[in-house]
Amino acid sequence: MIDIATQKPVRVLDEPGSRAHLTVRGEQVEPILKALQDKGIACWQVGGILSIDGAPGLGFIAIGINESAAKAQAVLDAVP
């Protein structure tokens, strides 16, 4: 899946000490949640869509603590 803000592939961030997550433009939150949940990956949107100073809104998606960030990334990589 391509990030509409950067025109690069959406990346699942998996940093030490934190849960795997993504930050994407608001309009991509629902399609990403659906793609991941359709493949059985536990994930959810944290809070609402946040816009600062009129910039396009961003959404934060958390990946379940028992889920593989690599598996979530593979699902998103398979979405055109």
ZIFEN-V961019 format. One record per backbone hydrogen bond with DSSP energy under -0.5 kcal/mol. CO is the residue of the C=O (numbers start at 1). NH is the residue of the N-H. E is the energy in kcal/mol with one decimal. If there is no record, write none. Layout:
co->CO nh->NH e->E
co->CO nh->NH e->E
This chain:
co->1 nh->10 e->-2.9
co->2 nh->4 e->-0.5
co->3 nh->7 e->-2.8
co->8 nh->3 e->-3.4
co->11 nh->13 e->-0.6
co->13 nh->21 e->-2.1
co->15 nh->18 e->-1.9
co->20 nh->63 e->-2.7
co->21 nh->13 e->-3.1
co->22 nh->61 e->-2.8
co->24 nh->59 e->-3.5
co->25 nh->28 e->-2.2
co->25 nh->29 e->-0.5
co->26 nh->29 e->-1.3
co->26 nh->30 e->-0.5
co->28 nh->32 e->-2.0
co->29 nh->33 e->-2.8
co->30 nh->34 e->-2.7
co->31 nh->35 e->-2.3
co->32 nh->36 e->-2.5
co->33 nh->37 e->-3.0
co->34 nh->38 e->-2.7
co->35 nh->39 e->-0.7
co->36 nh->39 e->-0.7
co->36 nh->41 e->-2.4
co->37 nh->40 e->-1.8
co->40 nh->42 e->-0.6
co->42 nh->64 e->-3.4
co->44 nh->62 e->-2.7
co->45 nh->47 e->-0.7
co->46 nh->60 e->-0.6
co->50 nh->58 e->-2.7
co->52 nh->55 e->-1.9
co->57 nh->26 e->-2.5
co->58 nh->50 e->-2.9
co->59 nh->24 e->-2.3
co->60 nh->46 e->-2.8
co->61 nh->22 e->-2.2
co->62 nh->44 e->-1.9
co->64 nh->67 e->-1.9
co->67 nh->69 e->-0.6
co->68 nh->72 e->-2.2
co->69 nh->73 e->-2.5
co->70 nh->74 e->-2.3
co->71 nh->75 e->-2.0
co->72 nh->76 e->-2.1
co->73 nh->77 e->-2.6
co->74 nh->78 e->-1.2
co->75 nh->78 e->-0.6
co->76 nh->79 e->-1.0
co->78 nh->80 e->-0.5
